[in-house]
Amino acid sequence: MKLQVICRGSTHDGLGHLFRVRTFARVAQESHQVEVIAITEPGLESIFERLTCPVRFVQKDQEALSLLFETSPDVRLFDLTRLDRSVLEKVMSSPGRAPLTASLSPVFEYMPRMDVMFTRSIHAASIPGVKTYGGLQYSIFGDNCLVIGDLAYQQTLAQPNLPIAVCMGGTDAANKTLSVLRALTRVQQPGTIWALLGEGYAHSYNALVECARGNSMHEIILAKTNRSLWRIMSSCAVAIVAGGLTTVEAIYAGLPTINLFERPEHVEAMASELFELGVCINGGLFSDDSLQTMIQALQEFHADRDKLWQMHRRCHGLVDARGSERVLRVLADELRTRKGR
């Protein structure tokens, strides 16, 4: 198949779409022709540096238009939440329209225009005319994630100061990291807190440093991370995250999470069955109330660490790293069906 993927990542939109496309393209390029068109800010090109397939970078939606028509793909994939309407209209109505269009993102403002959509949840609402493939088996996430063995996790839980990771996204545009750190200082039991700052984090470090200095109960460690993210996360007992791909990665790894969501659509895109299965906690939309939910959950974990152990055990086998392969098989089957009509 000839695949063309258009994606977006920035300090405003986050980097999750770029990481997902990187993982997907790395698998797809082994047996298919793949081209990636990334709408990004300057400085994010290194995310794709290990891909061998062509990656084209633009800063504006209109700049992507001419690139989209340089090739005639069998499948055009979208991994973004928004796109300039005029660009989409030209792509969808031109003679060079791909035989099959699909969204790798579970949230896309033009989802009704797609042929196929992939989502992590089996409860995704159906859209007339769009074939939905839902379930954790279609999850595609970063390829640096490490599985935490049972013995290693038991050793982590045995530490006197509970190791806690704070990972609020690669860019954290709203600087939720600082708000979480300030709230964590109200937890009465001592912990070792790793504040993991993504490559797009652009806020001042001074406020974070002052927060760390002003607290004697907890040890707070600031770490600028990229590929080392999961080496640190795998040594923690629980993580505070913003949902999305990081939560799926954590389930694959076996790391319990408390999720504090930025937007309602992020909650909707999350597989609700994960909360029902008890592998992660839904803290709700980011607010004072959600931070209080986080504090209460952590204090319960301090009092009864077996709760974390049970969450870790329930993660086993829920997610694997073969989502890209399954998506590719679906696309090949759907393409054959359409060409056979």
VENLIN-V946935 format. One record per backbone hydrogen bond with DSSP energy under -0.5 kcal/mol. CO is the residue of the C=O (numbers start at 1). NH is the residue of the N-H. Records with the same first field share a line. If there is no record, write none. Layout:
CO=NH, NH
This chain:
1=3, 33
2=74, 75
3=35
4=77
5=37
6=79
7=39
9=41
10=14
14=10
15=19
16=20
17=21
18=22
19=23
20=24
21=25
22=26
23=27
24=28
25=29
27=30
28=31, 32
32=34
33=3
34=54
35=5
36=38, 56
37=7, 39
38=40, 58
39=9
41=44
44=47
45=48
46=49
48=51
54=36
56=38
58=40
60=63, 64
61=64, 65
62=65, 66
63=67
64=68
65=69
66=69
67=70
71=73
74=100
75=4, 77
76=102
77=6
78=104, 105
79=8
81=109
84=87, 88
85=89
86=90
87=91
88=92
89=93
90=94
94=97
100=76
101=115, 116
102=78, 104
103=118
108=111
110=113
111=114
115=131
116=103
117=133
119=135
121=124
127=130
129=131
130=127, 132
131=117
132=134
133=119
135=138
136=139
142=145
147=149
149=153
150=154
151=155
152=156
153=157
154=158
156=159
160=162
162=192
163=237, 238
164=194
165=167, 240
166=196
167=242
169=198
170=200
171=202
172=175
175=178, 179
176=180
177=181
178=182
179=183
180=184
181=185
183=186
184=187
190=162
191=193, 219
192=164, 194
193=195, 221
194=166, 196
195=197, 223
196=198
197=225
198=201
205=209
206=210
207=211
208=212
209=213
210=214
212=215
218=220
219=193, 221
221=195
223=197, 225
226=229
228=231, 232
229=233
230=234
232=235
233=236
237=256
238=165
239=241, 258
240=167
241=260
243=246
244=247, 248
245=249
246=250
247=251
248=252
249=253
250=254, 255
253=148
254=256
256=239
257=259, 281
258=241, 260
259=261, 283
261=286
263=266, 267
264=268
265=269
266=270
267=270
270=272
271=274, 275
272=275, 276
273=277
274=278, 279, 280
275=278
279=257
281=259, 283
284=261
287=291
288=292
289=293
290=294
291=295
292=296
293=297
294=298
295=299
296=300
297=301
298=302
299=303
300=304
304=307
305=308, 309
306=310
307=311
308=312
309=313
310=314
311=315
312=315
313=316
315=318, 319
322=326
323=327
324=328
325=329
326=330
327=331
328=332
329=333
330=334
331=335
332=336
333=337
334=338
335=339
336=340
338=341
